[in-house]
């Protein structure tokens, strides 16, 4: 099973439990400690696999983060395990979106002293976000689209 196949599944679903048990991974419960009316979330982190998973307050997997480059103690993820396209440049992502008729948005920002360029493609079932640093793909995420 690819990681993208888990997006939208419940934390206690058989597929997610199998993944947690096979990887000997823990679920970290992050609650609203500061009473700011923030929803509770649940995190699963595998630094060895280069993947982070965010489950929302309903315990639904709503975001997957993939580390393409080693960073912050994370190893690079295995691209074959993701189940999403990997773009080596924003140009290749633009071309893919245009050929597939998929909407996209893009931008760039200086954040925490690092210049980041990004592109987000709406696949309908999920949003695919790629971040580039120094013109190299650094990380990606796949998330459920916002509820309308």
C-alpha positions, -999 to +999 in steps of 0.1 A: +000+000+000+012+035-008+010+063+017-015+083-005-039+053-001-041+061+037-051+098+032-087+102+044-086+070+065-094+069+102-066+065+128-082+032+140-088+018+105-071-016+098-048-002+072-035+026+095-031+002+124-012-022+102+011+006+091+017+017+127+024-018+139+047-027+110+067+005+115+066+003+153+053+039+153+037+059+180+007+082+178+013+116+195-018+134+208-014+172+206-042+189+225-050+226+230-027+231+260-030+269+258-068+270+256-068+289+223-097+270+208-074+250+185-086+215+175-068+185+189-046+167+164-027+134+163+008+130+148+026+099+135+063+106+128+088+083+111+122+101+108+137+069+094+111+067+066+110+105+061+073+108+066+050+126+090+012+121+092-013+145+107-047+132+118-073+159+125-097+162+155-119+136+140-089+112+138-089+113+100-056+114+082-057+148+065-021+156+057+010+136+047+044+153+047+072+137+027+109+146+032+126+144-001+159+158+012+173+148+046+164+176+071+158+182+108+167+146+116+145+131+089+159+107+063+148+111+027+116+091+020+114+063-005+097+078-036+083+045-045+063+043-013+044+076-018+019+070-046+021+106-059+040+121-087+073+137-079+083+168-098+120+178-101+111+214-109+082+238-109+083+238-147+077+200-147+048+204-122+032+232-144+035+210-175+019+180-157-010+202-145-016+218-179-015+184-197-039+169-171-062+199-169-056+204-132-057+238-114-026+250-096-013+279-076+023+288-069+043+312-050+075+319-031+084+331+004+114+337+027+106+318+059+130+313+088+159+326+066+152+302+038+139+311+003+112+286-007+094+283-039+063+261-040+035+249-063+002+233-053-018+212-077-054+203-070-060+166-079-096+167-067-091+139-042-061+157-026-039+188-029-003+181-039+022+206-026+059+206-037+085+229-020+117+238-038+149+253-022+177+264-044+158+250-074+158+215-059+127+196-046+130+196-009+097+183+004+061+175-005+028+171+011-005+157+002-036+169+020-074+165+018-090+194+001-108+219+024-144+213+031-167+237+013 
